[in-house]
Amino acid sequence: MPLWQETPLIYSNRLSERLAAHVYLKLENLHPSCSFKYRGVSLFVERAKEKHGTDLHLVIASGGNAGLAAACAARVLNVRCTVYIPEGVAERTLFLLKQEGANVVVRGRVYAKALEAALENVKQESNAVMVPAYDDPVLWEGHGSIVDEVERQLRQKPDALFCSVGGGGLLGGLIIGCERKGWDDVKIVALETIGSDCFYHSMALNKGTGVTLPVGITRVRDERHGVDLAHFDNFTSKAAGSLGASQPSSTVIKMALQRSGGVQCVTIPDQLSMQAAVRFTEDHRMLVELACSTTLSPAYKTQLFEKVVPSSTDKKTVVFIVCGGFKTSLDDMVEYRKTVEDDVRSDQTQWEVWIDGKCVKVDKK
């Protein structure tokens, strides 16, 4: 039996009326670690314990959802867990990690230094295992269980699945899950924020010619899979705490390119994601990170939704993966509301959204 419990799939009357569609929400924010990460990470931890026994020492570099998922799984299975984090991580994050019994080690000012220290730890201990954040087949297997549950709960094949994407862990799971169920024709819409959209730019590099990358992003060739990746040296999006992978999984990029039903890539401004976060809180009384509200943004913008899921005579059935995230608060929502209100009062009345290389304008209000 897996460590995770089946999460609810709820019908949203408010969003269904807004979009003239059947809208369902898969509540991945209800896992013990508050995000979908618990599925894949807990499965990885179970497999590691089967191999290494009770002396297993889990090591992970993460001040975010993957780190908390590893700590939660380690506590359940009664094994050691050390989380390496960079300086400046919020006290709330430290508190939650320690509350789950994790040993927290602060190393360096940036994530790369924390990762370097974690890798050195694993080299020095024979029973230490590095827990991946998003680039591993076991993680994709665990995340793919979302599709199994949606099939049982919905009792029909949806027209589209909406998810956020950073490094590609969740998306990889959905692709594998859909393939297992014969759902390759189900549209997958993967959303990011401008300034943390390494997956969007990586897909563009492999789909077209003459692609010009924004300043601060470099092209990296992965010869093993024969794909180009967009590598971010820094991030300008506030959602980067969860979506900010320096570059995506080359394997997931390959899977997305080869999927018969394709993967539609969308990148949006932070303000649109903030607006969706506030409106989702008001509508459904749930707090989610910007990484999650990015997924939900088409639910609050009919112009955007109809571009990715064109209307027809029959109402579409769509599922939004509410991926969750623990790094959010009521204070954040107050800040987001003010940021959006200030932006709406500016001279520009529309935001620019990019869908597979094409610009779409959506109204701010």
C-alpha positions in Angstrom: 0.0 0.0 0.0 1.4 3.5 -0.8 1.9 6.0 1.9 -0.4 8.6 0.3 -4.2 8.5 0.5 -6.5 9.1 -2.4 -7.2 12.8 -2.7 -10.7 14.2 -3.5 -11.8 15.1 -7.0 -14.5 17.8 -6.5 -16.9 19.4 -8.9 -16.6 23.2 -8.9 -20.0 24.8 -9.6 -18.6 28.3 -9.7 -15.8 27.5 -12.2 -18.1 25.3 -14.3 -20.6 28.2 -14.7 -17.8 30.6 -15.5 -16.3 28.5 -18.2 -19.5 26.8 -19.5 -17.7 23.5 -18.9 -17.6 20.6 -16.4 -14.8 21.7 -14.1 -13.2 19.3 -11.6 -10.5 20.1 -9.0 -8.0 17.3 -8.0 -7.0 18.4 -4.5 -3.4 17.5 -4.2 -3.0 20.2 -1.6 -4.5 17.7 1.0 -1.5 15.4 1.3 0.5 15.5 4.6 3.1 17.7 3.0 0.5 19.9 1.3 1.5 19.0 -2.3 1.5 16.3 -5.0 5.2 15.8 -4.3 4.3 13.4 -1.5 3.2 10.8 -4.0 6.5 10.3 -5.9 8.8 11.2 -3.1 7.1 8.8 -0.6 7.2 6.0 -3.2 11.0 6.7 -3.7 11.5 6.5 0.1 9.6 3.2 0.4 11.7 1.7 -2.4 14.9 3.0 -0.8 14.0 1.5 2.6 13.2 -1.9 1.0 16.7 -1.9 -0.5 18.8 -0.3 2.4 16.7 -1.3 5.4 16.1 0.6 8.6 19.6 2.2 8.6 18.6 4.2 5.5 19.6 7.9 5.7 17.6 10.1 3.3 19.4 13.2 2.0 17.8 16.0 0.0 18.6 19.5 -1.0 15.4 21.5 -0.9 13.8 24.3 1.0 10.5 23.6 -0.6 7.8 21.0 -1.2 10.1 18.1 -2.1 12.1 18.6 1.2 8.9 18.6 3.3 7.6 15.5 1.4 10.8 13.6 2.1 10.6 14.6 5.8 7.0 13.5 6.1 7.7 10.1 4.4 10.8 9.6 6.5 8.8 10.2 9.7 6.1 7.6 8.7 8.8 5.0 7.8 11.0 5.8 10.8 14.2 6.5 8.9 16.6 9.4 9.1 16.2 12.4 6.9 18.6 15.4 6.4 17.4 18.4 4.4 20.1 20.8 3.1 18.8 24.3 2.5 20.5 27.6 1.5 20.6 30.6 3.8 17.6 32.9 4.0 14.9 30.2 4.0 11.9 31.3 5.9 11.6 30.4 9.6 8.2 28.8 8.9 9.9 26.3 6.5 12.6 25.5 9.1 9.9 24.9 11.7 7.9 22.5 9.5 10.9 20.5 8.5 12.1 20.1 12.1 8.5 19.3 13.2 8.6 16.3 10.9 11.8 15.2 12.6 14.2 16.1 9.8 17.8 17.2 10.5 18.1 20.6 8.8 21.5 21.8 7.6 22.0 25.3 6.2 24.7 25.5 3.6 25.6 28.4 1.2 23.7 31.4 0.0 22.2 29.7 -3.1 20.6 26.3 -3.8 23.6 25.0 -5.8 25.8 25.2 -2.6 23.2 23.3 -0.6 23.0 20.7 -3.3 26.8 20.4 -3.4 26.9 19.8 0.4 24.1 17.2 0.2 25.9 15.3 -2.6 29.1 15.3 -0.5 27.1 13.8 2.5 25.9 11.0 0.3 29.4 10.2 -0.9 30.6 9.8 2.7 27.9 7.5 4.0 27.2 4.0 2.5 23.6 4.0 3.8 22.8 7.6 2.5 20.5 8.0 -0.5 19.9 11.2 -2.4 16.2 11.9 -2.9 15.5 13.5 -6.3 13.2 16.5 -6.6 11.7 15.8 -10.0 14.0 13.9 -12.4 13.5 10.2 -11.6 11.3 7.4 -13.0 10.1 6.4 -9.5 8.8 9.9 -8.9 6.9 9.9 -12.2 5.4 6.5 -11.3 4.2 7.9 -8.0 2.8 11.1 -9.5 1.2 9.1 -12.3 -1.2 7.6 -9.7 -3.1 10.9 -10.0 -4.4 9.6 -13.3 -5.5 6.3 -11.8 -7.5 8.1 -9.2 -9.1 10.5 -11.7 -10.2 7.6 -13.8 -12.0 5.9 -10.8 -13.5 9.2 -9.5 -14.6 10.7 -12.7 -15.7 7.5 -14.4 -15.0 9.0 -17.8 -12.1 10.3 -19.8 -11.7 14.1 -19.4 -11.1 16.3 -22.4 -8.1 18.1 -20.7 -5.8 18.0 -17.7 -4.3 21.3 -16.4 -1.0 21.2 -14.4 1.9 23.5 -13.5 5.4 22.6 -14.6 8.8 23.4 -13.4 11.4 20.7 -13.7 8.8 18.3 -15.1 8.1 15.8 -12.3 4.3 16.2 -12.2 4.0 16.4 -15.9 6.1 13.3 -16.4 3.8 11.5 -14.0 0.7 12.6 -15.9 2.2 11.6 -19.3 3.0 8.1 -18.0 -0.3 7.8 -16.2 -2.3 8.8 -19.4 -0.3 6.4 -21.5 -1.0 3.6 -19.1 -4.8 4.3 -19.3 -4.9 4.8 -23.1 -5.5 8.5 -22.6 -2.9 9.8 -25.1 -5.6 11.8 -26.8 -6.4 13.7 -23.5 -5.0 17.2 -23.8 -2.4 18.2 -21.2 -1.9 21.9 -20.6 1.3 22.7 -18.8 1.5 26.2 -17.3 4.4 28.3 -15.9 5.1 31.9 -15.0 7.3 34.2 -17.2 10.7 34.4 -15.6 10.7 30.7 -14.3 9.5 29.0 -17.6 12.4 26.7 -18.4 10.0 24.0 -19.7 8.2 26.4 -22.0 11.5 27.7 -23.6 12.9 24.1 -23.8 9.9 22.9 -25.7 10.2 25.9 -28.0 13.9 25.1 -28.7 13.0 21.6 -29.9 9.9 22.6 -31.9 11.1 25.5 -33.9 14.1 27.0 -35.6 15.6 30.4 -34.9 14.3 30.6 -31.4 15.7 33.6 -29.5 16.0 33.0 -25.8 15.5 35.9 -23.3 18.6 37.4 -21.5 19.9 35.1 -18.8 18.8 31.9 -20.4 21.2 29.7 -22.3 20.8 26.7 -24.6 22.2 23.4 -23.3 22.4 20.3 -25.4 21.5 16.9 -23.9 23.1 14.4 -26.2 21.7 11.4 -24.4 18.1 12.2 -25.4 19.0 14.4 -28.4 17.1 17.5 -27.0 18.0 21.1 -26.2 17.2 22.6 -22.8 16.8 26.1 -21.7 19.0 26.8 -18.6 18.1 29.6 -16.3 21.0 31.4 -14.5 18.5 33.3 -12.3 14.8 33.8 -12.0 12.5 36.9 -12.1 9.2 35.3 -11.1 7.9 35.2 -7.6 6.7 31.6 -8.3 10.4 30.5 -8.7 10.4 29.1 -5.2 8.5 26.1 -6.6 8.6 26.4 -10.4 12.2 27.6 -10.5 14.1 24.7 -11.9 17.4 25.8 -13.6 16.5 23.4 -16.4 13.8 20.8 -16.9 14.2 17.0 -17.0 15.5 16.1 -20.5 13.6 12.8 -20.2 10.3 14.6 -19.6 11.0 17.0 -22.5 11.5 14.0 -24.7 8.3 12.4 -23.5 6.3 15.6 -24.1 7.7 16.0 -27.6 6.9 12.4 -28.5 3.4 12.2 -26.9 0.8 11.6 -29.6 -1.7 14.0 -27.9 1.0 16.5 -27.3 1.6 18.9 -24.4 0.4 22.5 -24.8 2.8 24.9 -23.0 1.5 28.2 -21.6 3.5 30.9 -19.7 1.8 33.7 -17.9 2.7 36.9 -15.9 3.0 36.7 -12.1 0.1 39.1 -11.7 -2.3 36.8 -13.5 -1.2 33.9 -11.2 -1.6 36.2 -8.2 -5.1 37.1 -9.3 -6.1 33.5 -9.6 -4.6 32.7 -6.2 -6.8 35.4 -4.5 -9.9 34.4 -6.4 -9.4 30.7 -5.7 -9.1 31.5 -2.0 -12.4 33.5 -2.1 -14.2 30.8 -4.2 -13.0 27.6 -2.5 -11.5 28.8 0.9 -8.1 27.2 0.1 -4.6 28.8 0.1 -2.3 27.7 -2.6 1.2 28.7 -3.8 1.6 30.7 -7.0 2.9 27.6 -8.6 -0.5 26.1 -8.1 -2.6 29.2 -8.9 -0.7 29.3 -12.2 -2.5 26.1 -13.1 -5.8 27.7 -12.1 -5.4 30.9 -14.1 -7.3 29.6 -17.2 -10.3 28.9 -14.9 -10.6 32.6 -14.2 -9.9 33.9 -17.7 -12.4 32.6 -20.3 -10.3 34.2 -23.1 -7.4 32.0 -22.1 -9.4 28.8 -21.4 -11.1 28.9 -24.8 -7.7 29.3 -26.6 -6.5 26.0 -25.1 -9.8 24.2 -24.9 -11.9 25.4 -27.9 -15.6 25.4 -27.3 -17.9 23.0 -29.0 -21.6 21.9 -29.0 -20.8 19.6 -26.1 -19.6 20.9 -22.8 -16.0 20.0 -22.1 -14.9 18.0 -19.0 -11.6 19.3 -17.6 -9.5 18.6 -14.5 -7.3 21.1 -12.8 -4.5 19.5 -10.7 -4.5 21.6 -7.5 -0.9 20.8 -6.8 -0.8 22.7 -3.5 2.3 23.9 -1.8 3.0 24.8 1.9 4.8 28.1 1.4 1.8 30.4 1.4 -0.2 32.5 3.8 -3.0 35.0 4.3 -0.4 37.8 4.2 0.7 36.6 0.8 -2.9 36.9 -0.5 -3.2 40.4 0.9 0.1 41.3 -0.9 -1.1 39.6 -4.1 -4.4 41.5 -4.1 -2.6 44.9 -3.8 -0.1 44.0 -6.5 -2.9 43.1 -8.9 -5.0 46.1 -8.0 -2.0 48.4 -8.7 -1.4 46.6 -12.0 -5.1 46.8 -13.1 -5.0 50.6 -12.5 -2.1 51.0 -15.0 -2.5 52.1 -18.6 -2.3 48.6 -20.0 -5.7 46.9 -19.7 -4.5 43.4 -20.8 -1.9 40.9 -19.9 0.2 39.0 -22.5 0.1 35.2 -22.3 2.2 33.0 -24.5 0.8 29.7 -25.8 3.3 27.6 -27.8 4.9 30.7 -29.2 1.8 32.7 -29.9 0.8 35.8 -27.9 -2.7 36.0 -26.5 -4.1 39.1 -24.8 -6.3 38.6 -21.7 -8.3 41.2 -19.9 -6.9 42.1 -16.5 -10.3 42.6 -14.8 
